[in-house]
Amino acid sequence: MALHLSWVFIFGILGNAVSFMVSLAPLPTFYLIYKKKTSEGFQSIPYVVSLFSAMLWIYYALLKRDAMFLITINTFCVFIQTFYIVTYFYYGPKKEKIETVKLMLLFNVFGFGVIFLSTFFLHPSLRLLVLGYICMAFALAVFAAPLAIVRKVIKTKSVEYMPFTLSVFLTLGAVMWFFYGLLLKDINIAVPNILGFIFGILQMILYAVYRNHSKKTVEESDPKLQLSDNPIVVLDVAKHAVEMQGDKGNNGRDDAFNKV
């Protein structure tokens, strides 16, 4: 039993460490926004969705009571994603500010409010079960988001849209959180990270295949794949995968998730 708990602790710490670095990955983007004094050319949806995801996982972990490491990393994510959104909003043009407010109302107020109110009055065991399925479904959707990046890489034969470091951290994060969920016997944590691991490996394979190909610009390969065609993200506790993909789509793929 003690050995089991020690492994839960180890994978929880490692998962937090990887996801912590992933969460800090957009900092260069926001430094650029600060230098340019404008957020035009970027989108706020990756950060809004990541904030929503973190809120869901905190709610779930508080009900579960034995998932302390979900609470620690997602509490940090709430803080850092709020910082990103406030910075984006401060430097954004009026139209982008309105869009950001709409997204916040849709996801973080209405969406989370509906989930909270619809589950809060259920029996505790049923509430945890329903909320767990909601979190798992949302995490699976988040991990599927990199498919848009995979499509770009294959069409352009260029890995500039998919930094190798990002793929490595996504894969590592998925492994850590999978074993954390497995040891806790929690499929809602473990299952989405299986998909995260598969997509992480797929991205690294594509990187190995196309890394020596001559680069093509988005415009050269397909006019429809311009910078405005930004893939949406969002997170798991790993959250954070989608997020860097979103930044890269808008800013020529800034560095990596350093990369959840």
SEFI-479339 format. One line per 8 residues: number of its first residue (from 0); their letters; for each residue x, y, z of N, C-alpha, C. Coordinates in steps of 0.02 Angstrom, whole numbers, m for minus. Example, Ala and Ser with C-alpha at 12.3 -4.5 7.8 and 13.67 -1.06 7.14 Angstrom:
// SEFI-479339
0> as> 660,m284,390,615,m225,390,660,m165,390; 642,m112,354,684,m53,357,645,2,394
// end
This chain:
// SEFI-479339
0> malhlswv> 42,m61,0,0,0,0,43,62,0; 95,61,42,140,119,46,176,128,m20; 196,71,m51,230,75,m116,184,104,m169; 120,83,m168,70,109,m215,63,184,m207; 57,208,m146,50,280,m133,112,318,m154; 170,288,m146,232,323,m166,235,332,m241; 211,282,m279,210,289,m351,158,340,m374; 102,342,m340,52,394,m354,83,463,m344
8> fifgilgn> 120,470,m289,154,533,m273,205,551,m326; 245,503,m347,298,515,m397,268,538,m463; 218,501,m488,189,520,m553,149,585,m547; 120,598,m489,86,662,m479,134,720,m482; 193,713,m450,244,765,m452,270,775,m523; 286,720,m557,311,725,m625,260,755,m672; 197,735,m664,144,764,m706,137,839,m694; 142,860,m631,139,931,m615,197,968,m647
16> avsfmvsl> 257,939,m644,316,972,m670,311,983,m746; 290,931,m781,284,936,m854,229,986,m873; 171,980,m841,116,1025,m856,130,1097,m837; 171,1106,m784,192,1173,m764,232,1206,m820; 278,1169,m849,319,1197,m904,276,1210,m965; 229,1165,m977,183,1173,m1034,143,1238,m1026; 120,1251,m965,79,1309,m952,117,1375,m963; 183,1372,m954,223,1432,m962,246,1443,m1034
24> aplptfyl> 231,1395,m1078,254,1398,m1147,231,1461,m1184; 170,1486,m1173,148,1545,m1210,181,1611,m1188; 222,1610,m1137,252,1673,m1112,289,1712,m1167; 328,1679,m1211,360,1718,m1265,310,1753,m1310; 253,1721,m1321,201,1752,m1362,175,1816,m1329; 164,1812,m1264,137,1871,m1229,190,1925,m1218; 252,1905,m1218,305,1955,m1216,305,1993,m1282; 294,1957,m1337,289,1988,m1403,230,2035,m1406
32> iykkktse> 173,2014,m1378,114,2057,m1376,129,2121,m1337; 164,2113,m1281,183,2170,m1240,229,2218,m1278; 276,2190,m1315,323,2232,m1353,288,2269,m1410; 241,2234,m1442,205,2264,m1499,146,2306,m1476; 127,2299,m1413,70,2335,m1385,5,2319,m1421; 1,2259,m1448,m61,2237,m1480,m63,2161,m1482; m123,2134,m1473,m132,2061,m1478,m162,2041,m1544; m164,2088,m1591,m192,2074,m1657,m151,2021,m1691
40> gfqsipyv> m183,1972,m1721,m148,1917,m1753,m149,1854,m1710; m170,1860,m1648,m175,1803,m1603,m248,1792,m1585; m262,1735,m1556,m331,1720,m1535,m331,1703,m1461; m386,1720,m1428,m391,1709,m1356,m422,1641,m1338; m452,1608,m1387,m489,1547,m1371,m447,1492,m1338; m383,1483,m1356,m345,1430,m1322,m341,1441,m1247; m336,1504,m1226,m328,1520,m1155,m395,1517,m1119; m448,1537,m1153,m515,1533,m1124,m534,1460,m1112
48> vslfsaml> m521,1418,m1161,m538,1348,m1156,m495,1313,m1104; m431,1331,m1101,m387,1302,m1051,m409,1321,m980; m432,1382,m972,m458,1403,m907,m521,1363,m889; m564,1353,m937,m625,1314,m926,m608,1242,m906; m559,1213,m941,m538,1145,m926,m510,1140,m855; m469,1188,m836,m439,1188,m769,m493,1193,m715; m543,1234,m728,m599,1242,m680,m636,1176,m672; m648,1140,m727,m682,1076,m724,m643,1025,m683
56> wiyyallk> m577,1021,m696,m537,972,m661,m530,987,m586; m529,1051,m569,m527,1069,m498,m591,1047,m464; m648,1060,m495,m713,1040,m469,m714,964,m459; m691,928,m510,m690,855,m506,m644,831,m450; m584,859,m446,m535,837,m395,m559,852,m325; m595,908,m315,m621,924,m249,m674,873,m227; m713,849,m275,m763,798,m259,m731,730,m247; m678,716,m285,m644,651,m279,m604,646,m215
64> rdamflit> m573,701,m195,m538,708,m131,m470,674,m126; m454,627,m170,m389,595,m165,m345,610,m226; m362,664,m261,m324,684,m321,m293,753,m309; m251,757,m258,m220,821,m239,m181,853,m295; m146,811,m335,m103,839,m386,m143,869,m445; m205,847,m453,m248,880,m502,m265,950,m479; m274,958,m415,m291,1023,m387,m232,1071,m393; m172,1048,m377,m114,1092,m377,m99,1119,m447
72> intfcvfi> m96,1075,m497,m78,1098,m564,m133,1140,m595; m196,1121,m584,m250,1159,m615,m263,1225,m580; m246,1230,m516,m249,1295,m482,m198,1342,m513; m139,1317,m526,m88,1358,m560,m112,1377,m630; m144,1330,m664,m169,1343,m731,m222,1398,m731; m266,1397,m681,m317,1450,m676,m282,1518,m670; m230,1521,m629,m193,1584,m620,m160,1606,m684; m122,1562,m716,m83,1582,m774,m127,1595,m835
80> qtfyivty> m181,1556,m844,m226,1568,m900,m264,1634,m890; m281,1650,m828,m313,1715,m815,m266,1772,m832; m203,1763,m815,m152,1813,m833,m147,1823,m908; m147,1767,m945,m143,1771,m1018,m204,1807,m1047; m263,1790,m1021,m325,1820,m1047,m328,1895,m1032; m309,1914,m971,m309,1985,m953,m260,2024,m997; m201,1996,m1008,m151,2028,m1051,m177,2035,m1122; m206,1981,m1147,m234,1982,m1215,m289,2035,m1220
88> fyygpkke> m332,2036,m1170,m388,2084,m1171,m362,2156,m1167; m310,2168,m1127,m284,2236,m1119,m255,2263,m1184; m220,2221,m1221,m188,2244,m1282,m228,2230,m1345; m285,2198,m1338,m324,2180,m1397,m364,2237,m1426; m375,2236,m1492,m419,2285,m1523,m491,2274,m1499; m533,2323,m1510,m601,2321,m1483,m638,2258,m1505; m632,2240,m1568,m668,2182,m1594,m646,2118,m1558; m580,2112,m1546,m555,2053,m1512,m575,2052,m1439
96> kietvklm> m581,2110,m1408,m603,2113,m1339,m675,2088,m1333; m717,2108,m1380,m787,2086,m1379,m791,2010,m1388; m750,1983,m1434,m749,1911,m1445,m726,1874,m1383; m676,1902,m1349,m650,1870,m1288,m703,1869,m1233; m740,1924,m1225,m794,1927,m1176,m847,1875,m1192; m864,1868,m1255,m915,1819,m1275,m892,1748,m1259; m828,1734,m1273,m801,1668,m1259,m800,1653,m1184; m782,1704,m1145,m780,1695,m1072,m851,1681,m1045
104> llfnvfgf> m900,1718,m1071,m969,1707,m1049,m994,1638,m1070; m974,1617,m1130,m998,1552,m1155,m968,1494,m1116; m901,1494,m1108,m868,1438,m1076,m866,1444,m1000; m838,1498,m976,m820,1503,m905,m878,1524,m860; m928,1556,m888,m986,1576,m848,m1045,1529,m862; m1070,1531,m924,m1128,1490,m940,m1112,1415,m939; m1059,1395,m975,m1042,1325,m980,m1027,1293,m912; m981,1325,m875,m964,1297,m810,m1023,1301,m762
112> gviflstf> m1061,1356,m766,m1119,1364,m723,m1171,1310,m733; m1185,1293,m796,m1233,1240,m812,m1209,1173,m784; m1145,1158,m794,m1117,1094,m770,m1120,1092,m693; m1102,1147,m662,m1102,1149,m588,m1172,1139,m560; m1220,1178,m586,m1288,1175,m560,m1323,1109,m575; m1306,1079,m633,m1339,1017,m652,m1311,956,m615; m1253,963,m584,m1223,907,m549,m1222,917,m473; m1226,978,m450,m1217,993,m380,m1268,959,m335
120> flhpslrl> m1330,954,m358,m1384,927,m316,m1394,852,m326; m1350,820,m365,m1354,747,m372,m1324,713,m311; m1339,650,m303,m1307,611,m250,m1232,613,m261; m1192,620,m208,m1119,627,m215,m1086,577,m262; m1103,514,m256,m1072,463,m300,m1093,472,m372; m1155,489,m385,m1179,500,m453,m1150,565,m481; m1144,615,m439,m1116,679,m460,m1044,670,m483; m1005,631,m445,m936,619,m463,m931,580,m529
128> lvlgyicm> m976,532,m537,m977,492,m598,m992,534,m659; m1045,575,m655,m1065,617,m712,m1011,668,m728; m985,701,m677,m934,751,m688,m870,720,m717; m855,659,m695,m796,625,m721,m802,612,m796; m862,591,m818,m873,579,m889,m869,645,m929; m893,699,m900,m889,764,m933,m816,784,m942; m777,777,m889,m706,795,m892,m669,752,m942; m685,687,m943,m652,642,m989,m668,659,m1062
136> afalavfa> m732,673,m1076,m753,690,m1144,m719,754,m1167; m715,803,m1122,m684,866,m1140,m609,857,m1152; m576,817,m1110,m505,805,m1118,m491,768,m1183; m534,721,m1201,m525,685,m1265,m530,733,m1324; m577,780,m1320,m585,830,m1373,m522,873,m1378; m494,890,m1321,m433,931,m1319,m375,895,m1351; m368,831,m1334,m311,793,m1361,m319,780,m1436; m380,784,m1462,m391,773,m1533,m374,836,m1573
144> aplaivrk> m368,893,m1540,m355,956,m1574,m291,956,m1617; m236,923,m1595,m176,923,m1636,m183,892,m1705; m240,860,m1718,m251,832,m1785,m248,888,m1838; m269,948,m1818,m266,1004,m1865,m193,1020,m1883; m148,1015,m1834,m78,1027,m1846,m48,971,m1889; m68,909,m1875,m44,853,m1914,m63,863,m1988; m123,887,m1999,m146,900,m2068,m102,952,m2101; m85,1005,m2065,m42,1056,m2094,27,1030,m2111
152> viktksve> 54,990,m2066,121,962,m2077,122,919,m2139; 72,876,m2148,70,832,m2206,60,871,m2270; 16,923,m2269,2,961,m2330,61,1006,m2349; 96,1034,m2300,150,1080,m2315,218,1046,m2316; 221,984,m2290,284,947,m2284,336,988,m2245; 311,1023,m2195,354,1065,m2153,335,1055,m2080; 386,1049,m2037,373,1039,m1965,377,1104,m1926; 380,1161,m1962,384,1225,m1927,320,1238,m1887
160> ympftlsv> 267,1204,m1904,203,1213,m1868,198,1166,m1808; 247,1122,m1800,243,1071,m1748,312,1060,m1718; 333,1104,m1674,400,1099,m1644,409,1032,m1608; 468,1004,m1616,482,939,m1586,478,940,m1510; 502,994,m1480,500,999,m1407,429,995,m1381; 383,1027,m1416,313,1025,m1397,287,954,m1397; 302,917,m1450,279,849,m1456,306,805,m1400; 369,816,m1383,400,776,m1330,366,789,m1263
168> fltlgavm> 354,852,m1247,323,869,m1183,250,845,m1180; 216,849,m1236,147,823,m1238,146,749,m1223; 193,713,m1253,196,641,m1243,215,624,m1171; 265,658,m1144,286,647,m1075,229,661,m1026; 195,717,m1037,139,735,m994,84,683,m995; 69,658,m1055,17,607,m1062,37,543,m1024; 101,524,m1028,124,464,m993,117,472,m917; 140,529,m891,138,541,m819,66,540,m792
176> wffyglll> 21,575,m827,m48,578,m803,m85,513,m814; m65,475,m865,m96,409,m875,m81,364,m815; m18,360,m794,0,317,m738,m28,344,m672; m32,410,m667,m63,438,m607,m136,416,m602; m174,421,m658,m243,400,m659,m250,325,m650; m204,287,m680,m206,214,m675,m196,191,m603; m148,221,m569,m134,202,m500,m190,223,m453; m226,276,m471,m284,297,m432,m346,258,m450
184> kdiniavp> m338,215,m502,m396,177,m529,m451,225,m553; m430,278,m587,m477,329,m611,m471,332,m688; m520,302,m721,m518,301,m795,m528,370,m825; m560,415,m788,m572,482,m814,m507,521,m823; m457,504,m783,m391,535,m790,m348,495,m839; m351,430,m834,m306,387,m873,m323,384,m947; m387,372,m963,m407,360,m1032,m390,417,m1081; m405,480,m1065,m389,533,m1113,m314,538,m1129
192> nilgfifg> m273,519,m1081,m201,524,m1091,m173,469,m1135; m212,415,m1145,m192,365,m1195,m193,397,m1263; m247,435,m1277,m252,470,m1341,m197,523,m1347; m183,557,m1291,m130,607,m1292,m63,576,m1309; m50,517,m1282,13,482,m1296,18,462,m1369; m38,435,m1396,m39,414,m1467,m25,472,m1513; m58,530,m1501,m48,588,m1543,22,617,m1535; 49,612,m1474,117,636,m1463,167,596,m1503
200> ilqmilya> 160,529,m1502,204,486,m1540,196,499,m1615; 134,509,m1637,120,523,m1708,156,586,m1729; 154,638,m1688,187,701,m1705,262,693,m1710; 291,653,m1665,363,643,m1667,384,603,m1729; 341,555,m1750,354,518,m1811,352,564,m1871; 302,607,m1874,297,655,m1929,357,702,m1930; 380,721,m1871,439,765,m1867,500,729,m1897; 508,665,m1882,565,627,m1909,560,621,m1985
208> vyrnhskk> 499,614,m2010,488,605,m2082,500,670,m2121; 476,727,m2094,477,789,m2132,530,840,m2110; 570,824,m2060,616,875,m2034,668,898,m2084; 685,855,m2133,735,874,m2183,705,899,m2248; 639,904,m2251,606,930,m2310,616,1005,m2314; 620,1032,m2373,625,1104,m2380,561,1135,m2355; 568,1191,m2319,510,1223,m2290,468,1257,m2343; 402,1254,m2332,356,1291,m2374,316,1337,m2329
216> tveesdpk> 301,1395,m2353,260,1440,m2314,188,1417,m2319; 147,1437,m2272,77,1418,m2273,44,1441,m2337; 60,1502,m2357,28,1529,m2417,48,1491,m2479; 110,1466,m2483,132,1430,m2542,97,1363,m2549; 85,1331,m2492,57,1264,m2494,m18,1263,m2504; m51,1311,m2473,m124,1312,m2477,m149,1378,m2450; m180,1419,m2493,m205,1484,m2470,m254,1478,m2412; m286,1420,m2405,m335,1412,m2351,m301,1401,m2284
224> lqlsdnpi> m236,1386,m2285,m201,1373,m2223,m161,1433,m2201; m190,1491,m2204,m155,1551,m2182,m158,1556,m2107; m122,1606,m2080,m114,1611,m2008,m180,1620,m1972; m230,1645,m2007,m294,1654,m1974,m330,1588,m1962; m307,1536,m1998,m338,1470,m1990,m307,1437,m1929; m329,1458,m1871,m296,1437,m1810,m332,1378,m1777; m296,1324,m1762,m328,1268,m1729,m345,1285,m1657; m401,1260,m1634,m422,1274,m1566,m390,1226,m1518
232> vvldvakh> m380,1250,m1461,m357,1207,m1411,m403,1194,m1354; m364,1170,m1309,m385,1167,m1242,m355,1112,m1208; m364,1104,m1150,m324,1066,m1109,m351,1007,m1078; m310,973,m1052,m326,925,m1001,m289,954,m944; m278,914,m899,m235,935,m846,m171,943,m881; m171,914,m933,m117,922,m977,m135,977,m1021; m185,989,m1012,m214,1047,m1038,m179,1077,m1091; m151,1078,m1084,m116,1129,m1110,m95,1114,m1180
240> avemqgdk> m102,1062,m1213,m84,1043,m1281,m113,1088,m1332; m171,1094,m1331,m204,1136,m1379,m178,1204,m1380; m160,1225,m1326,m143,1294,m1318,m85,1316,m1362; m30,1278,m1359,27,1298,m1399,11,1291,m1472; m31,1242,m1489,m48,1235,m1558,m82,1298,m1582; m125,1327,m1538,m160,1388,m1557,m113,1445,m1568; m65,1453,m1523,m17,1508,m1529,22,1501,m1594; 44,1439,m1608,87,1429,m1665,49,1446,m1729
248> gnngrdda> m15,1429,m1731,m53,1442,m1791,m58,1516,m1804; m59,1557,m1752,m68,1628,m1761,m4,1666,m1770; 51,1638,m1746,113,1678,m1746,169,1642,m1780; 154,1605,m1833,206,1569,m1867,235,1515,m1824; 196,1493,m1773,216,1441,m1727,275,1463,m1686; 264,1503,m1635,321,1526,m1596,354,1467,m1563; 397,1472,m1515,437,1415,m1496,394,1360,m1469; 408,1323,m1421,365,1267,m1409,336,1266,m1342
256> fnkv> 295,1220,m1337,259,1208,m1278,309,1208,m1222; 363,1233,m1253,431,1242,m1228,485,1213,m1266; 326,1130,m1235,293,1087,m1242,301,1095,m1267; m10,1063,m980,m14,984,m972,14,1010,m983
// end
